[in-house]
Amino acid sequence: MFRKFIYLLALAREQHFGRAAAACHVSQPTLSNAIRQLEEELQVPIVERGQKFSGFTPEGLKVLDYARRVVAECDGLRQELTAMAQGLSGHLRLGAIPTALPAVARLLAPFNRRYPKIRSCITSLSSREIQRQLESFDLDAAVTYLDNEPLSHVRTVPLYTERYFLLTRRTDGGGPARSIRWADAADLPLCLLTGDMQNRRIADSAFRMADRSVTPVTETNSILTLYTLVRSGLGAAVVPGQLLTVVSPQPDLVALPLVEPELSYTVGLVTTDRDPASPLAKALAGLVVEEGLAASIRSATDAALAPWLR
């Protein structure tokens, strides 16, 4: 039955019988027959029948949820047994909101030094997609917001506080100011993240609190692109402090803390709240606490921001 669960998860991921079969390195008839056998064994319809895949039945969704838990626990057992014999190894699947990507390297560098046999894959995702992939066990862990639109059924370890800045050219309103109000920033041509990003929803909320609304001149799902747009003179941008830790200060640019309201949200490491925990996720969360990585990230962030704020 375990192999049939693997086929079922592939079908859920690919949403297509042919692609699911290719992902499992079997023929399409083999995969289709295995799922039919699973339906017969459980005596429930799992897949909506039609000319092509069109979704799962309510019973099928229940089976799919169970299959995810079984496969995830089996993977965890395999990792634990391997760790007992040869040390922790495997493939860490880590999701991160785009604004947190600069901090991920500071998280993984000491992790890779301690566990050199572990390979890591980092995927940039929205906070909502992170929730979905944690629930489906497609991620071992993620770095995302903890206190704004918080995730459910997760364990958390705080890493840093996200602060917000207006990145602009000095000739476009930067001047000698030490900060800028959200209401005043709304008068500038703005480049913002796309609406599916929680950072954008935070910015929109701040503008509403300042009794303003904005229509950006440009939108992007990349925080690095925000920097290049400002450099090109297309407008100013609302950016998280982490962006300013990976780009060099420029004499023609200024980063102004956004105030009235002054907002900050906690970003942290999240893992699925389940027992037994994924060995890789457990090791990563443990390392964050043992080595004080949250304090290290905050210290490095403050040092990198200092030149921008002069």
Buried (B, 14 or more C-beta within 10 A) or exposed (E): EEEBBBBBBBBBEBEBBBBBBBBBEBEBEEBBBBBEEBBEEBEBBBBEEEEEBEEBBEBBEBBBEEBBEBBBBEBBEEBBEBBEEEEBBBEBBBBBBBBBBBBBEBBBEBBBEBBEEBEBEBBBBBBBBBBEBBBBBBBBBBBBBBEBBBBEEBBBBBBBBBBBBBBBBEEBBBEEEEBBBBBBBBEBBBBBBBEEBBBBBBBBBBBEEBEBEBEBBBBBBBBBBBBBBBBEEBBBBBBBBBBBBBBEBBEEBBBBBBBEEEBBBBBBBBBBEBEEBBBBBBBBBBBBEEEEBBEBBBEBBEEBBEEBBE
